[in-house]
């Protein structure tokens, strides 16, 4: 790796040449936060080769904001179908051997891709890497609103889509996100990945900043909380089936 | 007087799928599974039924000694409370949660299976930060 500057490593030419990363940013009515999310991707110390914003039928200015980055970002529009469908639309268009995702209200720290790509390059046995995440309260919230949110202001290991970098080939072995789930799609996907024996590391550094605001999908879609139970039940059933098959053999 | 309980909302939610109750605790990141009598007891407890009424119904349904059933129900409820899945409440509170679980054909010791393999994901979900009345009300502690 090249010498450090400003405390941050500079990606070597070799690293830059050897990797290609596609980034999928699904968005639905996130006009307030989308530009910051895109910028956190475009200002990475290791630039992705492809950035795809999937506008999932937004009724606000999200599409217009995404088009403001049209020289560096591909914008795909689709009818509203939820975050899984939007991510899947983006994945279909991805061409790079490494895939990553960022929710339109969250932010990457600037060396996220570089650190994760470096780990994957060094260890061909790894299918993907996650990182730590830190929550923050969106600055536009009033003091009163901010006080009402129980924000865990500590670095937490984050097996979340936005904190993941995964080999495209490995991702496709697991399959696409379950479009029937509104909020537990990553729990479901990762359970399937674990069952296939895929190998992931969770890197120690904070690489994802997770915004808490008035309309986090988990908050807006409170009625979809049963998705967790459904995803977990499906995972338990698959494991039992797998165990039963192992015993049979 | 017998105690009543309610589900520890908003951090705990549950669903009965194909006869199996899955309980998710977004505060601890753990999730649980129970079937048969365990699932049935969960449904009765979170519905707000008193342990006294539940025991009475089980004694009527199974040819078992009342003391044995009382001990079984007490142990299971104590386990649910210890895992912070339910909280004791005054019986005059709002109606409890309705989950349809059939009475099992046979009496068997109820089991609550606990899992923590999805902890990191469940803990990061913003759902647990708000109360049932909606954003941005602070959850009761």
Interface residues (C-beta under 8 A of the other chain):
Chain A: X133 X135 X141 X145 X147 X148 X149 X150 X151 X152 X156 X157 X158 X159 X160 X183 X186 X187 X190 X191 X194 X202 X210 X212 X214 X215 X216 X217 X218 X219 X222 X225 X226 X228 X229 X230 X232 X233 X236
Chain B: X10 X13 X14 X15 X17 X18 X20 X22 X23 X24 X26 X31 X33 X115 X117 X118 X120 X121 X122 X123 X124 X125 X126 X127 X128 X129 X130 X132 X134 X135 X136 X137 X138 X139
